[in-house]
Amino acid sequence: MQSTANLPVIGLDLAKSVFQLHIVDMHTGEIQRRQIKRAKLTEFFAKCQRSLVAMEACGTSHHWARVISCLGHQVKLLPAQHVKAFLLRDKTDAMDAQAIWVAAQQPHIKPVPVKTERQQTCMALHGMRRQLMKMRIMQTNALRGILAEFGIALPVGHNQLLKTIQSELARAQQADRLTADLVLSVQEQLKRIDALQEDIDHLGQRLRAMIREDRQMQAIQHIPGIGDLTASALVAAVGDFSTFKSGRQFASWVGLTPRQVGTGGKTQQLGISKRGDTYLRTLLIAGARAVVARAERSSWITRLLERRHYNVVVVALANKMARTAWAVLAKGAAFDQVRWNPLEPVSAS
């Protein structure tokens, strides 16, 4: 098998209709800049000699990576923010393809693993669910704002709102504070909220069905603070955890490690970097917050709370959860409750 180092490199700038290629002949150094329409792209790579095809990790990149890989080529997906550093002069398709070609040959840039169709399906379900959740929150917040103008204060929280709103509407109608048209419109909006919740529940059922068929997702569910959403999102977003050398590197990729500023041999640690996948970081922190809020805490959490702010402890636990998930999936070992044991109750001594 021909090594990647000896393969010619093709920089491919993805688009909707017309794709830009940047190719440099390995023997003559001649630069070729070509534009190929979408319908002809597969045919071009089917006839092209085996190459290293580099692309930015953006929309449709994983699809094209799978297609081009099936044609016998090596594919390298590059983080878009790292490619930008090699963009010269004006931003055009040709310059973008050239920047991709140059970035693909930098050994320090870590490539993005190509997702399988199953991984992308799982992340698509998460994206749909996230969008529906935003729409539901918008609807309930709008109801609170509308009814507050008529002196009706609804409680915070989706479930609490649904429990109290009907009685509040009935009481306001009896006191003649709401018109019939407004009450009818509020009831219609409540039906829309119920329909959104039903769609959210259906997506949750499909995600749980995927977990039942995936051993990796099931393995990290034993870690306290990692539920259905976090387990499925982590495995689908990362895939092969062994691409990270350590748990700290994975936690850094998620954005749960401190930023560092150093000069003159002195290094200062700041707040967490918040780089990487925002959705994964949000799920991990939400799970950690639920663990810290429990009545029974581990001695590690309790000791940390004595000297650190509550939110700092939550992020520290989220960091620990990410590292533990890496250890379970990268090393293939089962989660050891005795070694980590964050749910061990603190003795009353």
ABEGO torsion letter per residue (X at the ends): XBBAAABBBBBBBBBAABBBBBBBBAAAGBBBBBBBBAAAAAAAAAABBBBBBBBBBBBGAAAAAAAAAAAGBBBBBBBAAAAAAABBEBBBAAAAAAAAAAAAABAABBBBBBBBAAAAAAAAAAAAAAAAAAAAAAAAAAAAAAAAAAGBBBBBEAAAAAAAAAAAAAAAAAAGABBAAAAAAAAAAAAAAAAAAAAAAAAAAAAAAAAAABAAAAAAAABBGBBAAAAAAAAAAAGBAAABABAAAAAAAAGABBBBBBBGGBBBBBBBAGBEBAAAAAAAAAAAAAAAABABBBAAAAAAAAABBAAAAAAAAAAAAAAAAAAAAAAGBBBBAAAAGAABBBBAX
